[in-house]
């Protein structure tokens, strides 16, 4: 049993409703009311009505501050005892009490009735009996000040262990109020008291004994009943605690079984491999379903890459064609980072500037252009190099400056590269892209046309333009789309449906 279940059980016990299932079930009406009462929040009108409708009068009065907890406890314990019996059970208990009374000789029902009839039939005794009853009832009214509530009446007549003494309009409460007002009880009420084992209270009501004599006997009877009730509660509490312990034991067994199954499962090589594959895929953003025909190839690539190996050209070709659905952004970024690290190491080892160019290109693709700028900026300006290499460095560095939004520097480096290799389309592509991003659409278009003349594909140029449109704000995007459609509506018809 968890902590919350134990807490609900404690609340039910505290407020004497642990015989009602709703006190233990989370979010039920009764359970919510108990929590509100325990936290000091007054019940709503609907909650009060609910308590009254379910016979929880004492709890309703206590929640409204109408009685102390000690007073509530005295009443609520009795209410709970009454709830514990069905009508059939109550009848059996009452019958057994009557039989017990008869056999023990405390009083016999038939003799009692005959005695009443005899007394009432003797004229000389009627006046004497009435005078004695009047004196006894007068003495009762003197014992407790007028205006006492139901709790005081129950205390006065030593029936604080009986719930009916506290609940308005119950048979016992009506008897006590009539007794307190000095009104004679009907024969049915006297029989009721005798059936409940309250023989001396019936004798007091009939005026057969004085209140002082009744008090001495009734106090002993109350103590005896309370002792029996205490024993019963102890048994019930023992049973409840035993149930809790049994529940804990069952939970412990279930937990132990689960732990054994978990250890067995986790020691299975197939399970270990499965979990390893899951973690590997999660590490590279591959949470989606993988087609069976591609699974082995993909996992082979991931396993080799994860232990520090570079991906081969064949691996990249597969990932960008058949396996493109699995070439995630995380995997692609990790690939370019590893390639950049490889070429940096080679550059330091060989001092070959082509390795610096390649490393910078990979830094750009994994969005680490600042590292590329630091690397290219570290090349001595005085170092002599072939025009093609120098042009490649300028073009790459110009692309880095474009990434960093340093467009003037990018134009300068692109122009230097074009002068060094006027037949290479790459500097022209750079100059076209930078001019377009700066809003120089005509100049950018001219550079792109020149790049096409030198061998650049329309597809690569369109790819550049898509990237520019994607990064632009709404205003610049609309201006560029309008320009491209004016330039060549057929060539650039794709911009009509372009969405960022």
N, C-alpha and C positions, 0 to 999 in steps of 0.2 A: 504494500500500500504506500503510495507516495505521500509527500508532505501535505499536499493540498487535500487529499482524501482524509488524512488524519485531522487536519484543521476543521473540515466540515463535520467530522464525527464529534470533535470536541465542542463545536458550536451547538450541535443537536443535543448533546448531553447537557450542556450548560443551560439551555433553555427548555429542557425536558420535552423534546419532540423527537427523541431518537427512536421512537416507534413509528415515525412517519417517513416513508421512503423519500418524499420530496426534500427532506432536510439534508440528504446526502448527495443528491443529483445536482451537478453544476447547472446554474442558470435557470433553475426552476423558480416558481413564484415564492415558495416558502424559503428556499435557500437564499434568494436575494434579500428577502425581508430580514432573515436572521443576520446577514452580513451588515445591513443598514443599521439594525438595532445595536449590534455589537460595536459599530463605529460611532454610535451616538446620533445617528440621523433619524429624525422623527418619521414615522410611517405616513405615507400618503393616505387620502381618504379611501381610495380603492384597496390599499393594503390593509387598512383597518377593517373594512368590510369583509375582505377575504379571511382575516383571522377570526372574526365573529362567525362567519358562515361555517367555518371549520371547527367551531367549538373551542378556539384558543382564546377564551375571554381574558384569562389572567395575563397572557402574553401581550394582548392588545392594550390592557390597562397599564402594564409595566412600561411598554414602549411609549405611552403618552405621559409617563411620569406620575401615574396615579397611585403607585405603591412602590415601596422599596424592593430591592432584590430578595431580601429575606421574606417579606410578605408574599412576593410572587412565588418564591420557591415552595412555600407551604401550600399554596393553592395549586400550582402547576403540577406538583408531584401527585396530588390527588386526581387532577384531570387526566394525567397520564395513566394512572391506575385504571380509571374508568374506561379509557379508550382501549385498554388491553383486553377488555372482555366483550365478546359479541353478545347479543341478546340471549342466545341459547345458553352461553356460558354463564351469564349473569343469573339466569333462572336456575341453573344447576347449582350454582354457589349458594343462592338464596335458599333453595330446598335443603341443601346439605347443612346450612346453618340452623334451619328450623329443626331438622332432625337431631342435630348436635344439642340444641337447647333442650329438646324434649328428653333425650337420653341422659344428659348430665343432671337433669332435675332442676335446672336453673328456673325454668318456667314451662308450663305446659299450656299449649294454645287453648285446648278445650276447657281446661280448668280455669284459665284466665277469663274466658268468655262467660262461663257459668258463674264465676265469682262476681263479675260485673253485673250480671243479671240478678244475682242474689242480692247484692248490695243495693241495687237500684229498686228492688222490689220490697225492701224493708223500710217502711216510712220513718221509723225512729232513727235510722242510720243516714237517711238522705240529708237531713239538715246538718248533722255532725260532719259528714263527708264534705259537703259543700263549703262549710265554714273552714275546715282544714285546708281544702284546696285553695280557697281564697287567701288564707294566711300564707300558704307556701308560695303562691304566685306573687303576692305582695312582697314577700321576702326576696323573690327573684328580681323584681324590678328595683329593689333597694341595692342589690349586689353590684350592679353595673350602672353608671349614669345613663340617662336617656340619650338617644341619638347615636348609639354605638353602631359602627359599621359591621359588615359581615365577618370581618376578621376577628373583631372583638367578640361577636356572638359565638364564633367557632371556639375561641379560647375559653370563653365563659362556660360553655357546655362540653368542653373537652372532646371536640370532634375535629381538631385541626388537621387530622390525618385523612379526613374524608373530603374529597373534592366538592361533593354536592353542597357542603356547608358554605362554600364561597361563591358558587355560581348562582346568579339571580334566577328566580323562578323555578329552581329545582325543588324536588319534593322535600329534601332535607332542609334546605334554606327556608322554605315556607313554614315547616314545622318549627324551626328555631325562632322565626319572626313571630309566629302565633304564640309560642311559648313566652317570648319576651314581652309581648303585649298583654299577657294574662288571659288570652282567649283559650277556652277549652278545646282540646283536640278531638276530632271525630274518631270513631272507632277504627276506621281504615288507617288513619295516621298512626294510631297506637300500634296497630298490627304491623305497619311498615317498620316502625322503630324496632319492634321485637324481631322481625325477620332480618333486620340488619345487624342484629346482635346488640342493639343499644337498649337492653332491658331496663337498666337503671334509669336511663333517660325517659323511657316510657313510664316508669314508676313515678319519676319526678313530675312528668306532665300530668299524671293522674292525681297528683297530690298525695301519694302514698308515703313519700319520704321528703324530708327537708332538703334544701339546697346544700347545707353543710354535710349531711350524710351522703348525698349524691356526689359531692365534690371529692370526698375521700375515696370512694369506690371508683368513680369515673377516671380519676387521675391514674389509678393503677391500671385500669383497662386501657387507657390511652397509651401508657408506657409499654404495655404488652403488645398492642397493635403496632406501635412505632418500631418496637424491637423486631417484630416479624417482618415489617416492611423493610427495615434496614438489612435483614438477612437476605430478603428477596433481591434487593438492589445490589448487594454484594455479589450474589450469584449471577445476576444479569451483567454486572460489570466484569466479573471474571470471565463470563462467556464472551463478552465483547472483546476483552483483551486477548482471549484465546483465539478468537476469529482473526484479530489483527496479526497475532503472531503466526497463525497458520497461513495468512495471506503473504506475510513477509517470507515465510519459508518457501511457499510456492514461487514467489518472485525470485528468490535466491536460486531455486532449482532451475527456473526458466533462464535466468541470467547465466548460470553455470553451463547449461546446455548450449545456449547461444555462443558463449565464449569458446566452448569445445568445437562447435561447428565452424566458428570463425577461424580458429587456429588451423583446423583441418583444411578448410577452404584455402586459406592464405598460404599454406605449405604445398599446395598442389602446383606443380610446374606450369600447367596450362593456365591456372588462375594468375600466377605470377607474371607469365608472359602477356596475358590479357591486360592486366593492370599497367604493366610497363608500356605496352602499346598505347593505351588510353592516355597515360601521362605524356608520352612522346607527342601524340597528336595534339593534345591540349596545349603543349608548349609552343607549337607552331600554328595555333589557331585553326586546327582541323577537327572541329567538333561535328561536322556534317557527316552524312552517310557516304561511305566510299564504295564505289562499285567493286564487285568481287574481282572482275578482270584486271582492275588497276591496283588492288590492295597490295599485292606482293611487291610490285615495282615501287610503289610509293613508300612503303615501310622500309624497303631496302635503302632508298635514297635518304630517308629521315634518319635511319640508324647510322649510316655512314657519316652523314653531315653532323649528327649530334655528338659524335665522338671526336670531332675536330677536323674531319677530312673536307677538302674542297669538292664542290660539285663539278662533274665533268661537263664538256660541251654537249655530250649526248643526254646527260641528265637535264640540263637547262632546255635543250631542244624538246625533250619529252614534256617537261613542265609547262612549256609555253605553247604546246600543241595539244597532244592527246590528254595530258594531265593538267590542262590550264585551270580547271575547276579547283584544283588542289594547290595551286601556286598562290598561296595566301600572301597578304601584305606583310605579315610577320615573317614568313619564310623568305620572301623576296628581300626584305630589309636585312635579314640575317645573312643571306647569301652575299649581298653587296658589301656588308661590313667585313665579312671574312675575306672577300676578294681584295678589298682595300688594304686590310692588314697584311695579306700576302704580298701585294705589290710594294707596300712600304718596306717590308722586310727585304725584299729583293733589291729595292732602290738603295737601301743602306748597305747591302752586301756588295752590289755591283757598281753603284754610282751611275747606273744607266737611267737617263732622264725619261726614257719611254715608260719605265716603271712608275715614275712620278706622275706622268700623264694618265696612265691607266688607273693608278690609285685614286687620283682626283676625280676621274670619271665615275668610279664606283662610290666615292664619298658623296657626289652629287645625287646619285640614284637612291641613296639611303638617307637623303636629306641632312647631310652633314657637310654642307658647303663651306662652313667656316674652317673646318679642318683642311679641306682642299685648298682654301685660300692661304692658310698658314704654310702648307707644304709648298705650293707654287711660289709663294712670296719669298721662300727661303733659298730659292735658286739664285746664285750670284749673277748679277746683271752683266758682269764682265766675261762670263763664261762663253766661250765660242761654241757654236753648234750649227748644224746644217740647217738650211732654210726650212725644209719640211718639218724637222723637229721643232724649230723655233716657232713655226706657224701653228703646229699642234699645241704647243704650250700656250701661245697667245689665245688660240681659239678656246681651249679648255678653261683658261683663266677668265676669258671674257664671259663664258657661260656661268662661271662661279659668281662673277660680279652681277650678272643678270639675276641669279638666284637671290643675291643679297640686296636687290633693288638699287644697285649702284650703276645705273644705266649709262651715264657718261663714260665711266671707266670701261664698261663693257663695249661701247662703241669704239673707243680708242683702241682697245686690244683687238677687236674684230677687224678694224681697218689695218692695223699692223700685220695681222695674219694674212689678209687679202693681198697686201703688197708683197709679202714674202712668197705666197703661192697663189698667183692670180687665176690659176686654172683649177683650183680646189673649191668645190661647192660649199664646204663646211663653213668657212668664214662668212660666205654670203648668206647662208641659212641663219647664222647667229645674228648678222646685221639686220636681216629681215625681221626676225622675232623681236629684237630689242626695239627697233623703230615702231613696230606695231604696238608693243606694250607702252611706248612713250606717247602714242597717239599720232605718230607720223605715218598714217596709213599708206599714202602714195609712195613714200620712200621705202617703206617696208615691203610693199607689193613689188616694187622694182627689184629689190634685192632678192626676193623669192623667185621672180622670173629669171634672174641671172643664175640663181642656184639650180633651177631646172635645166637651163641651157648647159650648165657644167656637169649635169648628171644626177642631181637630186631628184628623187621620185615625188610625184604628186602626193602619194600616200603619206610620206614622211612630213611634207609641208602641211598637209591637212591635219596630221597628228599634232604638229606644233600649234596650229591655229586653234584646235580643240582645247589644248592645254591653256592657251591664253584666254579663250572665252570662259573656261572653267574658273580661272583665278580672278577674272575681272568682276567689278561690281556691276549692278544692273544697268546703270547709265552707260558705262563704257562698253558693256557687252552689246547693248542695243545699237550703239553707234558703229561698232565693228561689224555686226551682222548686216546693217544697212549698207556699209561700204562694200563688203564682199559681194552682196547681191547686185549692187550697181556695177561692180567690176565684171562679174561673170555669173549671171543667174543660173546657168546650167551647171557650171563647175561647182559652185558653192550652194547648190540647192539644199544640201544637208543641213545648213544653218537654220532653215525654217523650223525644223523639228528639234533643234538642239535645246536641251534643258540642262541647267547646271546641277 
